[in-house]
Amino acid sequence: MKAGVFAYARPSSLAEVFDLLEQCGDEAKILAGGQSLIASLNMRLAAPAMLIDINGLTDLAGIIVSGDMVRIGALTRHRSVERSVEVATHLPLIHQAMPYVAHAAIRNRGTFGGSIAFADPAAELPACSVVLDATFRIAGKSGERSVPARQFFKGLYETDIQAGEVLLGGEFRALQPGYRSAFLELARRHGDYAIVGVAAHGKFEGGRFSDVSLAFFGIGAIPVLTVSTAAALEGNPYSPDTVAAVQAAVSTDLEPYAYGDIYHGAATKLHLARVLAGRIVNALTAA
Ligand SMILES: Cc1cc2nc3c(=O)[nH]c(=O)nc-3n(C[C@H](O)[C@H](O)[C@H](O)COP(=O)(O)OP(=O)(O)OC[C@H]3O[C@@H](n4cnc5c(N)ncnc54)[C@H](O)[C@@H]3O)c2cc1C
């Protein structure tokens, strides 16, 4: 299928973007890498009257390390994040997750901000952002604001970005001493969206886990931070008992959120989440 008719603008400043968003209201969509948006236009799942192409706003692209903070601009291509030495050094969770984000051709165009703003429930970067307790910067005509990733994802493909606003990027705390990360997902083919995935970050020191955060994705409408699962790890060693406790806790944490899709029922997803929970505990010891 082909997209419906739409107008196109390529502003060169954020101020112009805000003006266009104000003029067009609900009729406008921001175009970043186009890897999700153009597909939805072609399938007529979306029919905006105006596309506002932000690819001219080069200030929105780039990865900056400042003190112990790492900033990833919204327009940074997935490929740049994947190949960034700064990300590999300071945000190993994101480094591990990037090869799972679609295929190389899509990563060449797709952007960090597009993934976060699109908020696909099976996407990798939203879950990593939640686990790492990142903050997103959002701007509109009336100024800039910051929203914690843990409050940003509101529902299926729904975020805290309001009409007239643009996502500027994400801010992450760089890896702290003693902390480590692990990332796993199950997909039908490599590069597909996950059936279920898990991102984890925390300490494993002196043979014991502490301060571990885990978020599962592909199983709920948004990334699910699993609180009982983290509690089952706290202060415990890597042992069969700990793994069993973690797997039991996953069911408690995820059951209220679990939904099936056209390929996998909720029960299958929950089973796969328990399998991944066992593996991620092991992966954290090895990371
Ligand atoms: C075959 C295929 C497989 C894929 N597999 C995966 C996968 O496994 N994991 C995964 O995470 N993704 C996957 N993707 C999606 C890919 O990662 C996209 O790049 C990403 O979802 C959207 O990024 P984009 O820059 O292309 O955004 P676009 O398609 O340009 O935009 C997506 C949405 O976000 C909005 N938007 C974009 N940037 C901003 C901004 N700065 N501020 C406010 N709103 C904004 C747009 O208006 C639009 O609604 C896949 C895509 C395809 C086609």
The ligand as an ORCA input file, in Angstrom:
! r2SCAN-3c Opt
* xyz 0 1
  C      11.199     -4.517     10.172
  C      11.407     -3.668     11.393
  C      11.861     -4.273     12.557
  C      12.051     -3.509     13.703
  N      12.486     -4.121     14.836
  C      12.676     -3.401     15.941
  C      13.127     -4.004     17.136
  O      13.383     -5.204     17.201
  N      13.284     -3.205     18.231
  C      13.019     -1.857     18.192
  O      13.163     -1.183     19.205
  N      12.607     -1.265     17.071
  C      12.436     -1.995     15.959
  N      12.013     -1.358     14.815
  C      11.727      0.086     14.855
  C      12.989      0.925     14.706
  O      13.807      0.767     15.843
  C      12.634      2.405     14.568
  O      13.800      3.037     14.234
  C      12.063      3.106     15.781
  O      10.945      2.494     16.297
  C      11.559      4.488     15.423
  O      12.623      5.301     15.207
  P      12.614      6.302     13.980
  O      13.719      7.261     14.223
  O      12.631      5.543     12.717
  O      11.231      7.077     14.219
  P      10.073      7.474     13.206
  O       9.575      6.274     12.496
  O      10.489      8.632     12.396
  O       8.997      7.972     14.275
  C       8.348      7.062     15.139
  C       7.351      7.841     16.017
  O       8.037      8.634     16.974
  C       7.736     10.027     16.792
  N       8.994     10.750     17.011
  C      10.197     10.450     16.454
  N      11.152     11.261     16.946
  C      10.529     12.091     17.830
  C      10.988     13.145     18.682
  N      12.289     13.503     18.736
  N      10.087     13.775     19.474
  C       8.778     13.397     19.467
  N       8.287     12.400     18.688
  C       9.153     11.761     17.876
  C       7.175     10.138     15.381
  O       6.300     11.226     15.234
  C       6.462      8.800     15.231
  O       5.201      8.857     15.855
  C      11.809     -2.101     13.665
  C      11.377     -1.491     12.490
  C      11.169     -2.263     11.349
  C      10.713     -1.568     10.105
*
